[in-house]
Amino acid sequence: MEIPFVILGASTGIGAALCKDLLASGESVIALSRSKNDLLHPNLRTIQLDVLTDDFSSIEWPEAIKGLAYMPGNIRLKPFHRIKEEEFKEDFELNVLGAVKALQFFMPALKAVQQSSVVLFSTVAASKGMSFHASTASSKAALEGLALSLAAEWAPAVRVNVIAPSLTDTPLATNLLSTDEKRQASAARHALKRVGTAEDIAAMARFLLMKDSSWMTGQVLHVDGGLSVI
């Protein structure tokens, strides 16, 4: 296997779409996920791993990787007064501390390649006030702060960028898009009048991981159908 990309949270949704996109481009990929990954490809290595509880050092890794995308996340929509302190902690652990754990572990491998790339995932709600998003928006805003700090600290060896999508048609959003009425209402909120797809977001992630974006770091890119600004 050539020097690979590492994708965490790769079994479904945007992570799976990103793996397919990279593999179709001739790249090698190591795909990590808690659940079994059904993707098959000669340039793909799949590893079943829980980023929050499993020990990365128990697995044999390459000495160098071209880039890393951290995909794990959640959507917790509740009125602020109903969000328990433990739920805030759970969201922060998944969205921020999981990324910290992965980035600290893979830092030597990232720095072993000339200008590797990291892509993290936020949400449009981190910068645009949206009701019932207090916990998710708080943790994702912290992730954006982490990305900006690392973009400064790791430059020029490693580029670090963030994608902040709006609601995307993935298994994570099943409950929010479970009826035609919900889907139409969500589409109508966006200037482009549709819900995003996993492929929409994966295309941007692939661009940020590859050399085409070699003069970009420290950016938070809103792939959100225009919701954040229109």
C-alpha positions as a printed Julia matrix, in Angstrom:
230×3 Matrix{Float64}:
   0.0    0.0    0.0
   1.24   3.47  -0.9
   1.27   6.21   1.73
  -2.4    6.25   2.79
  -4.98   8.65   4.08
  -6.6    7.81   7.43
 -10.36   8.31   7.67
 -11.97   7.98  11.1
 -15.7    7.29  11.06
 -15.69   5.77   7.6
 -18.41   3.11   7.54
 -21.41   5.22   6.47
 -22.46   8.65   5.29
 -19.84  11.25   4.47
 -16.98   9.05   5.67
 -17.91   6.21   3.33
 -18.41   8.65   0.46
 -14.98  10.18   1.11
 -13.32   6.75   1.12
 -14.93   5.9   -2.22
 -13.89   9.26  -3.67
 -10.26   8.86  -2.6
 -10.09   5.25  -3.79
 -11.56   6.23  -7.16
  -8.75   8.79  -7.44
  -6.15   6.05  -7.02
  -5.32   6.82  -3.39
  -4.82   4.33  -0.56
  -7.04   4.58   2.49
  -7.1    3.23   6.03
 -10.74   3.37   7.17
 -11.57   3.27  10.88
 -15.05   2.88  12.32
 -16.84   1.43  15.33
 -19.09  -0.71  13.15
 -18.04  -3.2   10.5
 -17.07  -1.56   7.23
 -18.39  -3.32   4.14
 -16.29  -1.41   1.63
 -13.95  -3.62  -0.4
 -11.04  -2.36  -2.48
  -7.43  -3.49  -3.0
  -6.17  -0.09  -1.78
  -8.4   -0.08   1.31
  -7.58  -1.34   4.8
 -10.5   -1.38   7.24
 -10.09  -1.4   11.01
 -12.91  -1.73  13.54
 -12.06   0.69  16.33
 -13.81   3.0   18.78
 -11.82   6.22  18.88
 -13.0    7.04  22.41
 -12.26   3.72  24.11
  -9.76   1.73  22.07
  -5.98   1.99  22.19
  -4.5    3.17  18.89
  -1.06   1.84  19.85
  -2.32  -1.76  19.85
  -2.57  -1.62  16.03
   0.28  -1.55  13.52
   0.25   1.71  11.56
   2.33   3.09   8.67
   5.11   5.48   9.61
   3.69   8.17   7.3
   0.2    9.22   6.21
  -0.84  11.8    3.63
  -3.72  13.13   5.63
  -6.44  12.51   8.17
 -10.16  13.2    8.29
 -12.02  12.97  11.59
 -15.68  12.23  10.85
 -17.29  11.06  14.14
 -20.02  13.37  15.37
 -23.65  13.54  16.43
 -26.78  15.65  16.21
 -28.33  16.38  19.58
 -31.31  18.71  19.26
 -32.89  19.69  22.57
 -34.1   22.85  24.32
 -31.24  24.18  26.43
 -33.03  23.62  29.74
 -33.42  19.91  28.96
 -29.78  19.2   28.1
 -28.09  17.44  30.97
 -24.52  18.31  31.93
 -23.53  14.74  31.08
 -24.87  15.2   27.55
 -22.73  18.31  27.07
 -19.74  16.24  28.22
 -20.61  13.37  25.86
 -20.81  15.7   22.87
 -17.53  17.4   23.78
 -15.8   14.05  24.2
 -16.96  12.77  20.81
 -16.52  15.95  18.79
 -13.39  17.4   20.39
 -11.52  14.97  22.64
 -11.82  12.13  20.12
 -10.23  14.38  17.51
  -7.53  15.42  19.99
  -6.72  11.78  20.73
  -6.46  10.89  17.05
  -4.45  13.97  16.09
  -1.94  13.56  18.9
  -1.43   9.91  18.02
  -1.06  10.43  14.27
   0.96  13.67  14.5
   4.35  11.98  13.84
   2.96  10.16  10.79
   1.41  13.38   9.47
   4.67  15.28   9.89
   6.6   12.51   8.12
   5.06  13.64   4.82
   5.78  16.96   3.15
   2.68  19.08   3.83
   0.06  16.55   4.83
  -3.52  17.61   5.48
  -6.12  17.33   8.24
  -9.86  17.85   7.72
 -12.22  18.23  10.68
 -16.01  18.57  10.62
 -18.03  21.26  12.32
 -21.59  22.46  11.65
 -23.23  25.58  10.32
 -24.79  25.93  13.8
 -21.37  26.75  15.29
 -21.45  30.17  13.64
 -25.15  30.74  12.91
 -27.46  30.86  15.92
 -29.94  27.99  15.7
 -32.45  26.94  18.34
 -31.98  23.61  20.14
 -28.34  23.28  19.0
 -26.63  24.46  22.21
 -24.66  21.29  22.95
 -23.7   20.38  19.4
 -22.84  23.97  18.47
 -20.72  24.41  21.62
 -18.56  21.36  20.98
 -18.21  22.03  17.26
 -17.21  25.64  17.92
 -14.51  24.29  20.23
 -13.38  22.0   17.42
 -13.05  25.0   15.11
 -10.87  26.7   17.72
  -8.7   23.6   17.95
  -8.31  23.54  14.17
  -7.22  27.17  13.99
  -4.67  26.65  16.75
  -3.22  23.57  15.05
  -3.16  25.28  11.68
  -0.85  27.87  13.21
   1.2   25.45  15.3
   1.71  22.79  12.62
   2.35  25.07   9.64
   3.93  24.62   7.2
   4.28  20.85   7.73
   0.57  20.05   8.16
  -2.45  21.92   6.82
  -5.6   21.94   8.98
  -9.02  22.94   7.66
 -12.64  22.52   8.72
 -15.85  21.8    6.82
 -19.05  23.17   8.39
 -22.03  21.58   6.63
 -25.7   22.19   7.03
 -28.11  19.27   7.4
 -26.94  16.48   5.1
 -28.8   13.39   3.94
 -26.89  10.73   5.87
 -27.89   8.03   8.38
 -27.1   10.51  11.17
 -29.93  12.75   9.95
 -32.5   10.0    9.35
 -34.92  11.24  12.0
 -34.75  14.8   10.72
 -35.52  13.77   7.13
 -37.89  10.89   7.83
 -40.89  12.28   5.92
 -41.43  14.17   2.67
 -42.72  17.12   4.7
 -39.56  17.3    6.82
 -37.34  16.96   3.75
 -39.2   19.7    1.88
 -39.12  22.03   4.88
 -35.38  21.54   5.29
 -34.74  22.08   1.6
 -36.77  25.31   1.66
 -34.51  26.8    4.37
 -31.53  26.71   1.99
 -30.91  29.13  -0.85
 -30.2   26.21  -3.19
 -33.51  24.59  -2.19
 -32.24  21.12  -1.46
 -30.68  19.11   1.32
 -26.98  18.35   1.01
 -25.71  14.89   0.14
 -22.81  12.9    1.51
 -21.15  13.27  -1.88
 -21.4   17.09  -1.7
 -19.43  17.15   1.54
 -17.03  14.36   0.57
 -16.04  16.27  -2.58
 -14.91  19.22  -0.47
 -13.13  16.94   1.99
 -11.24  15.26  -0.82
 -10.23  18.68  -2.21
  -8.89  19.76   1.18
  -6.93  16.54   1.64
  -5.29  16.68  -1.76
  -2.54  18.9   -3.2
  -5.1   20.99  -5.1
  -5.67  22.89  -1.84
  -1.99  23.21  -0.96
  -2.26  26.96  -0.21
  -5.16  26.61   2.19
  -4.97  26.17   5.94
  -6.88  27.44   8.96
 -10.11  27.76   6.98
 -13.68  26.94   8.03
 -15.53  26.24   4.8
 -19.34  26.35   4.81
 -20.69  23.7    2.46
 -24.26  24.43   3.46
 -26.43  25.35   0.5
 -25.97  29.03   1.38
 -27.66  28.75   4.78
 -24.9   30.5    6.71
 -24.92  33.67   4.63
 -28.14  33.85   2.58
